[in-house]
Amino acid sequence: MEFETITVNELKQLCDRGSGLDVVDVRTPSEYYSARCPQARNVPLERLNPQHVIDSRHKNLQGPIYLICKSGNRSEQAARQFIRAGYTNVISVHGGTLAWEKAGFPVRKGGRKIISVDRQMRIVAGSLVLAGAALGYWVQDSYIGLSAFVGAGLVFAGVTDYCPMLKTLALMPWNQRSDEAGPTCTL
């Protein structure tokens, strides 16, 4: 499945032109509210329904949907979902919000500061491995299986680019906001 990508510089130029853009940030609400491209609205990847996004667009927005995330991985996953749903006019922003901020472009910030879901996943996985190793050494050998299970899960996530632990953490209450809809892009 092929889709177009653009750089943050190209997106910024489009935003500066003042034309109507539909920029969708597919990060979790907590990540979105910590720092975001001012033109983006939030539709978390874990809840992405391409048809709903297309149906909710403003009538004057007929162009592509620009997808952005933290670094580009989730926006590419979202682009593939749109293509599978039959909507091919999607563009993934290469480098994501990290590249946007690194380029010195303005960001909107607001809301409580939450550790990114990627970091949360590493903390949980590392804690489980450490607990399994410690319990296996000091309590009973069979606890080492916990470390093996987590290691196998991380290998699975690396090979398939799908991480059930990450998906679960993204749905946790501390990664949600009551006003998830966020602003809409009406340049």
N, C-alpha and C positions, 0 to 999 in steps of 0.2 A: 504494500500500500504506500504509494508515494503522495507526499503533500509538500507544499511550498514552505520554505522557512525564510525569515528575514532577520536582520540584526536589530539590536535596540536602536542603533543610529537611524536606520530606515524607518522604524516605527515612530521615533521622535520627530522625524521630518514630516511624516504623515499627520501626526498630532498637531504640529505647528502650522500646517496648512489650514487647519480649522474645518476640514471636511468631516462628515459624520463617520465615525469609526465604531465598530463593535469590538471592544477589547475585553476578553473574558479571562480572568485570573482563576486558575483551577486549583490553587493551594487551599489548605484548610482555612476556615474563617480566622483563626487566631494568627496564622502566618500572614494572611491578607491584611489584617488590621495593624500588624506590627510595622509594615512598610510596603507600599504598593505604588504602581504606576497610577498617576492621578486619573487617567482616563478609563481605568479598568473597573469592571464590576466582578463580583465574586460568585462563582459557581463551582463548588468543590468537586474535584475529580471523583471522589467516592460517591457523590450523588448526581453525577452528570447524566442528564437525559438529553441527548442531542436534539431530539424533536421538540422538547420543551424549550430549550434555548432558542431554537429557530423560531418557534411560535411566539416567544416573548419579545422578540426583537421589535424595535420601533419600526413603523411602517416606512419611514424614509431611509432606513438602513437596508440597502439591497446588496452592498458589497460583501467582501469576505468577513469572516469572523477571525480575529486575531487572538491566538491563545498564548497565554504567558503563565509561567510558574516561577519557581525559585531559580532553576538553572536550565530548564528546557526539556527535561526528561518527562515530567507529567504533562506538559503541553503537547508533546509528541504522542503520548498515550491518548490524550483527549482527541487529537487530530485523527488518530486511527479510529476512534469510536465514531466520530462524525462521518468519516468515509464509509465505515461499515453500515451506518444508518442512511447512506445515500446522499449525503451532503458533502460535496468535494471542495467547496469554496472556503477552505480553512487554511490559515497560515500560522505556523508555530514560530514564536519569537525565540530565536537562538540566544542562549545565555541567560534568558529570563530576567527576573527582578535583580538578581545579583549583578548582572552585566549592566542593567539600567542604572543602578546605584553607583557602580564603579565608574561609569561614564560621566557621573556628576549630574545626571538629570534629576529633576525634582521628584520627590516622593511624598505621598501622604502618609502620615502616621496617626495612629489613634488606637485606643484600647490598651488593655493590659498586655504586658510583655510575657510571652509564652515561649518556652524552648521549642525549636522547630521539631516537627514530627520525626524527621530523620535522626536528630540527636536523641530524642526520646527513645526511638527504637534501638539505637546503639546502647543507651544506658540500660534499658530493660534486658536486651540480649546479653550484654556483658555481665549484668547482675545475676542472671540465671545461670550462665556458664560458671561464674565464680561460686555461686551457691552450690551448684551440682558438684564441682570439684571439691569444695570444702566439706560438704556433707559426705561425699564418697570417701574422702580421706579419714574424717574423724568419726563418722556415724556408721555408715554401712556402704560397702562397695557398690551396691546397685544404684545409688544416687548419682553415680558418674554418668548414668544414662541420660540424666537431664541435660548435662553438657553436650552429650552426643546428639540429642534431639534438637537442641538449639543450633548446634553447628550444622546439622543436616538441613535445618530450615533456612539458615543463611546461605548455604550452597544452593539450595533450591531457588531462593530469591535472586541470587546472582545469575543463575543459568536461565531462569524463565522471565526475569524482570518483573516478577509478581511477588509481593511480600505480604502474606496474610497478617503478620504482626503489625506492619506499618498501616495497613488498611484498618485494623482494629483500633490502633492508637488514634488514628485520625477521627474516629467516631466517638472517642471519649469526651465526656462533658467539658473538661477543661480546654479542649480544642474547639469548642463551639461557642457561638455567640447568639444572643436572642434576636439580633437584627441582621441575620445572615444575608439577606438579599443584597445589602450594600448599595452603593450608588450605581446609577446606570451611566453609561457613556453617551452623552449627548453634546458632542463638540459642535 
